[in-house]
């Protein structure tokens, strides 16, 4: 059975996610964008990447009623680009997400929602509260991207392939206080702490990765697109994937009524488990400071 993957926002990130879904023949894709022509244009372009043996389709619209039947809804929409901080447009972004939540609640109340828009954790929280959806079906995709960036900087610092790095993980907010978890990382079977003198430089590099990237291009798109696609792929193919992702907490990690990145297991129904991992004192303290 072909499912429907709807992507709200057909800018760089949304179109990259759509491209990965279509080029892999995953399922039907719908772009919903405030500018109808943009949604249709991206759909027309990406349609040429449908595998020859695939029965899937892709289309674009500005009509939210076409969300009916969506199994997964990915939110990448933004009111404007942020330049100095992910929270720059927080008021307008929250209003936008509340409006989108009402439309998704009306047209596809059984969908699993993947939040990609920033500020990620704040919008994940407000979407879940506004929609009334189960917290296990509203998932913020960003901490897995931060984890990829953590792994990259470990690789660069030690001049080792990323494949030699195990158990890299970033928790907390997708922002300036995100917490790379060094204590469980091993490199070629050796504890990371036996190979570095301090966690400070890598931590700052991970937190400022997006700023470094913007010295060379306007914004990131491919890393978050691949991390989001991996979750969609797991849901569609009824597999399990274990990643850090933002979810509204109700006592996990000692926190209530906030959304932040924690280790979760995701399957065809959304989040099936919030995993508890051991943190060292520095990591536990840093995680508390973001609240």
C-alpha angles and dihedrals in degrees: 000000000000114000128204121244111191122195118198105207123032101205124118097300097040093047091047091053090047091050092053092049093048099041089052091049090237104149144305113309129207124191116206113190135163087235105058094197091057092052093048093046094052090046092051091050096046092045087075088065095060108121112251093241095047127106095200126115139201129207140165135224145154092221114103092196087075088071087083109125095019113153095187127023119194117196115207098145121130135184092216144340117276118224110182106016137013090235096058094107097030098134095051092040092053091049090049093050093047089054091048090048091057092051094048090047089053100044107028110014093163096057126117107235123214113195117208102154120103143283075043104190095042092050092046088054096047094045092053093047095044095046098039089221119153109276087234091064098051108073127176112214111208113084089072088056090049088050090054088052091049090053090048093055093046087053092048094045095051098030092234131131115265089237089070092060119092133188098007108164139170121201137179127042125353091242147063094320099049112140121226108207106225099166097078099040121113128184117204087342094308123112111258091230090063089060104044134051099214141010094214101088096046091046092053092045092052093048092049098040093111091052092050090049091052090061085072106028136012098255145337122267115148100060095051091042092056093045090050093046090053090058093046090049092052092049095046095045093043093241130138124246126185114207139137109264138161117261135158107265126220103185100324112133086007093289132122134194098002134101121229141144115282133155110277139172113226127196138160091299098049125255109008098174140015105212125216117218132183116256129192119238095264092051094046091049093048091050091053092052094064093062 
